């Protein structure tokens, strides 16, 4: 899919009876370790990134790049990066979360060997750049990429360089005490599914899952988890961010007229300020 290619390219540009028993991969023994980054699509990419950087004080994860047919940029949320991508036909009125990039345990050869042995479908690996030495390789996971959400594995050739860059951005956020919201990191990505049971089976083949209050939780070695909940469409619906003090974050958002409450009373960044994206703040 186009969003996968763009998200990947940007990383290079910057460096019947009873309930069935689900066979799942034990935590820490699968082919992926964590969510490396997730991304949203918006025609108002520059405005959205400026809001994240300027208003919320988030450090740059990689620089903004405009290549005519598409553009990209990213910010750090501490334990994961958020990328924003713009295409020629992206909506000018609304942003939407578009996909999840997973970090592999090893290289692409090891990933493919694991997936083949496990009998899991995967797309043809795409190297970036297409010619010359690859900086990273993307491998799509069709069973997890249903609906409007794309899930793929992004294997960097020089993983240590990427880790150092991510650590530097995370340190910059920590040095500013998480910015005006006091951000500590992302707790979870909220993934809606029209068939939660099928989604759990698919994710369980790749990484450990558990169930809490009827929701399926995909657990990684580090970084945010993925919460799978029932929905009318298959999509990455929102993100929950941990803050130092919910009261302090609410005070900042209220003063800036940027606060919003969900139907259950959760504090959110006003959706009109972030193109309709659901960004919930929690204190954990």
N, C-alpha and C positions, 0 to 999 in steps of 0.2 A: 504494500500500500504506500501511497505517496507520503503520508505523514511519517511512516517508519523511516523511509529513505531520507527525508529531510531532517528528522531528529537525529539520525545517525550521522548524516553528513555534517551537521553542525558541531557535533562532538569533535570530529576530525578537524574542522576549521579552527577550533580553539584548542586543540590539544585534548417373588411374589407373596411372600407370606410375612415373614418377619422382615424388619428393615435389613437391607443387605449390608454385609460387612465391607467397608471400603478399604482396599489395600492402599496404604499411603507410604510415601517415602519418609523415613525418620528425619527429624530435624538435624541438619548438619551433615547429612549423608547424600543429599541430592546434587544435581548439576548446577544449581544456582544458590547464591548466598544472600542476596538482598535486592531491594529496589535501588537501581543506580540513579535513575531520574524518571520523572513523569512529565507530561507536557500537555499544553492547551493550545488550541488554534484560535486565532483572532485576527481580523483585519486591522484592529486597533492595537497591534503588537507594541509599538513604541509607547503609546499612552499607558498601556497596561504595565509594561516593564518600568516606566518612569514612576508609576504609582508605587510599585513594589520597592523600587530603589529609593525614590525621593521621600514619599510619604511614610512608608513602613521601614525604611532604613536597611533594606536587605542588601547584602553584598553581591556583587556580580560573580556568577559562576563561570560564564564565558561571555565575551563581548558580543554586542549586537552586530549582525552581519546582514546586508541587503544585497541579494543577487538577482533582483528583478522579478524572476518568476516566484521566488520565495525569500523570506527573511526569517531570522531567528535571533534569540538571545535568551539568557537564563540567569536566574538568581539562586542563591543558596538559602535553604531553610534549615541549615545546620547539619542534619543527618541525611539530607537528600536534596537534589537540585530540582527546580521547577523551570522548565523551558516553555517559551511562548513562540509559536511559529505562525507566520502569515503567508498565505498563498494568494494568487491573483483573484481567486473566487471565494476567499474567506469572507464570512459574514461581517459586515461593518457594525451590526447592531448587537451581536452577541458572541461571547467567547464560550468555548466548550472544552472540557478535558478530553483528550484524544487518545492517550496511550501510556503504557508503562514499559520501561526498559529495565530488564533484570541483569544483574551482574553474574557471570558464570563462575563456577568454582575453579575451573581450569581454562584451557584454551578451547578454540572452536572444535578441534579434532576430538578432544575429550568429551565435549558437549554432545557432538553428533554420535559418538560411540555409545554414550549413556542413553541418549534418546532412542537410538536404534535397538539397543538391548532391551529397553523398556517397552518397545513397540509404540512409541509416541510419534505422531506425525510432526514434521517440521518443514519449513520452507527452505528453498535453496539459499545457502549462506551468501550474503552480499558484502563484498569487501569495499572499503572506502579508504583512499580513492580507488576508483575502478581499475586504474592502471598504475603500475609501479608498486613499491612496498606499501602494504596495507597498514593503516593506522589502527583500524578496528574492523571487526566483522559482525554483521547483524544476522541473526537467525530467527525467523518468525515462528510463532507457536500457534498454529491455526485453531486448535481446540480451545485455546484461551482467548482468542481474538474475535469473539463474537460481537455482533452489533456494531456500535460506534467506537468500541475500545480495541486498540491494537496492543498486543503483548508480544515482546520479542526479547531475545538475549543479545546484549551488546558486549562483545569481547574485545577489549583494547589490547593492542600489541604491547604497549608499554604501560601496563596497569599501574606500576609504581608511580609513574609521572602523574597519572590521573588521580591516584589516591592522594598524592602530595598537594595537587591543585585543589582538590575537594577539602582536604584538611585545612589548607590556608584560608579558604572562603569560610569554613565553619569557625575557624579561630577568629576571623574578622568579625563575625556575627557575635560570638561570645565576648569579644573585647568591648563591644558596644552594649553588652548585657541584653542582647536580643532585640535591640532597637526599641522604639516607643511601645511596642506590644509586649516586649520581654519574651521573645520567642526562644524556646528551648529546642524545638525540633518537631517533626511530623510524627504523630502517634499512629495514624492509619489513613489509608486511602479507602474511600467507600465505593464499592463496586456493586451496582445493581444488576440483578440477573432475573430473567424471566423463568428460569428453571434452576433454582438454587442447588438442588440435589445433583443435577448433571454438572453444574459448575464446580461443586465440591469434589466430585469424582475426578474431574479433569485436573484441578489444582493439586489434589492429593497425590496424583501420580508424579508430580514434580517436586513438591515440598510439603512439609508437615502442615496439617490443618487441625483445628479443634472447633468446638461449637460452644457458643456462649449466648444464652437467652434466645436461642433459635437462629442466631446469625452464625455464619461460618467465618472463622478467623484463619487466615493464611499467615503462618509465622515464619519469619526469617531469622538468620543468625544475628542480624543487627538491622538498625533502621526501622522504617515504618512497617506495620503489618498491613494486610489487606482484609477489610471486612466485607463479606459478600452478603447482601440483603435482598429480599424480594423486590422486584420492580417491574414496571410495565415495559421496560426496554433494557437491553444489555448495554451498559455504559458505565464509564467511570464518572460517578455522580458528584463526588466531593472529597474534601480533605479535612482532617481534624488535626489542628496544630496545638501543641502544648505550650503554655505560657507560664511565666514565673508567678504571676498574680492575675487572676481573672478580674478582680476588682479594678486593678490598675489598668489592665487592657481595656476594660469597659469604659473607664473614665476617659482614657485617651480617645477612643472611638466616639463616645458621646460628645466630647468637646469638639471633635472634628466633624460631627454629624455624619459619621460613617458606621454607626452601629445598627444592628438588626437582630431581632430575636426570632428563632424558629418557632414552629407551632408548639414544641415541647419546652420552650424557654431557653434553648441554647443560644449563646452569644455567637454572632457571625459578623464578618465584615459585610457591610451593605452590598448586596449583589449588584446594584446599579453602579458601584464604584469599580467593580472587577468584571464587568461585562457579563454578569449573570452567573459567574462561578460561585459554587458553594464552598465557602471557607469558614469552618467552624473553629472556635477557640475553646480549649479546655484547660483545666488546671489539674495536672497529674504529676 
